[in-house]
Amino acid sequence: MLEIKNISKTYHLKTHQVEALKDINLKIDNGNMIAIVGPSGCGKTSLMNILGALDSDYQGDIIIDGSSLKAAKHKDIDNYRKNKIGFIFQHFTLINSLKAQENIELAFDISNTDKKAKAQRTKELLSLVELSEHASKKVNVLSGGQKQRVAIARALANNPSIILADEPTGALDHRTGQQILKLLQKIAQDQIVILVTHDLDLAYQYANQIVSLEDGKIISIEDNIPSIGNGINLVKEEVKKTNMKFKTSFKLAYRNLLLKKGRTLGTALGMSIGIIGISLALALNYGTKKAVSDQVLSIFPASKVFVSHPDNFKMSSNEIDYLYYRDFLKVKDLAKEADGFYFPSINMISSIMSLDKESTDYQKYLENVRNNKKTKPITMIMTGNINLAYATSSEIGYGRLPYKTKPEEIMISLTTAKELLDKDNDDVKSLLDKKAYLSIMDPLNKKEATITLKIVGITRDSTLLSTIYVNDNYVESMLNKYLEMNIKDTKSDGFIMFYNDTKKVDSYVASLNKQQNDYLFQGAAQTIISMVNSILDILRNGLIAFSSVSVVVAILMIAIVVYISVLERKQEIGILRSIGARTKDIRNIFLNEALCIGLLSGCLGVGISIGLCEVINKLIMKALQSSMTNVPHLKIAYLDVSTIVVIVISCGLLSVVAGIIPSIQAARMDPIDAIRKK
């Protein structure tokens, strides 16, 4: 039973008050169609809004099967509209962008009906209103009568106890109106149908009872056609307390964005401009850092530590304080944890290396260059590019490590191997066990020599500079054998130590520096990498700051776009609220709309950035290859997967923040005003 008890409604205007309803009392049993008639402004629609829980500002109460609507909480009122009330409006209030069946399915989406049950029930309702063949048509191509049938089917979706029909025939011709009322009369056999109409003839033809309103009061209640309903209680089972899923609100948001493709894409592109700037800043920072780190570590492994005189790094120092072999022995005794030591004597400078002995003559090399004469392949080996084989972190690609007892055995980097080969020969493995000749010189004593080495291994590393890997006794042996010098009589601007456990290098260095003041110990690679990274970070932060301005502007644009969407979709908001959508559901729809724009912006920005990274890398490689041979493959601009994910997610979150205010405004919108927005 539906009982209307002492309902009064007053509209508070600026200068005066209007009493729309005055002490309305009415009892309605199940299985009846009640027609509410009266002149315009008599309070019919106000009463319908109260019965449908669209208006809570009234006096009195609505009792439904013993439960008070006035005392109900917000969530209970949402469930009341969702499960007990079905609205049918004069102007159909359908969403024109959706198909007939999609309009009906909205009610199921809000109630989280499973897919199979939703499809079955929608099919049954379309059959009931005789629209099965029009299920896939957009409602904007249907006739007025067909649209009203869709509205009726939607109102019946969740088996409501009460159907509220506000002028359902007002926009229809007489014949179509009769068809609609016949359908409502059939529905009234199991439910209550409350019909507001201005057509008395139709009311008397189909309604079981006629209620006349005038000036907000009931002036008469007239029994008309006997009821043929079953008269059972309105509530036959516990009210379903289901809520709209995130997926549903996302689908509704996504669907609206597709309808506004141009605007959506334009907004997303606007935000993506800033994202491209930030992405490229991060890509260049990450890629350059990695390239520098890889190349530095290939020349100065993480295990490598420089030992020098402390004064060499003072700003006031004009001359180098050399270290001697006796210092070398002291350092070896001091750093007992070290796994290897290397004494790069300044008396022995490496130069040209080739598979052809004659090509290592430096004067002939210069003469050939001046005369543009073709020479055998050579590569330049600088003293700083000689590493200890047993301490390198490089992975061996071919061959093996040099034996410690054979100082003439060396390992070379992949770049060095390619430099030594003829252009028509790319088989680096063919270099194994071949002799290589390296020119060395003693600039202090003006001596030169060509030493013979044997290539026994090739690393997988492509180093920016040609690099060779030797034994501990390489320098001592070559000094004695080729320059006729004793290592004890030489000096160096610094020694090199190696640690196998690279994780402990920093702690060893700190400990050694703390123990004494005669020598300065420094991790070579970390020092260089840290300096480069600091410079790159400054550049990155500058680019990000500049690009962030575009992102801020884009976020404001997203907020405006979502607000425009709210204004455009007022009636849809009203429809959703009338069929049980919570304020939270409405808010989520527009937040998801902002989220979609943000995710699209992020994906566009990242996608374009990845393409630009490829272009940048190709241009840089082309520039390097034009001035250098056998350049290692470098990715100066590179976005790793984790950075891409963070950028896209951040775009989504920032866009959601931008959509908060418009989405709250949508959620707070008066459903009565919204539903009548045309």
Summary of the structure (lengths in Angstrom):
residues: 678
radius of gyration: 42.7
end to end distance: 34.6
largest distance: 129.9
contacts: 2321
relative contact order: 0.12
helix: 50%
strand: 19%
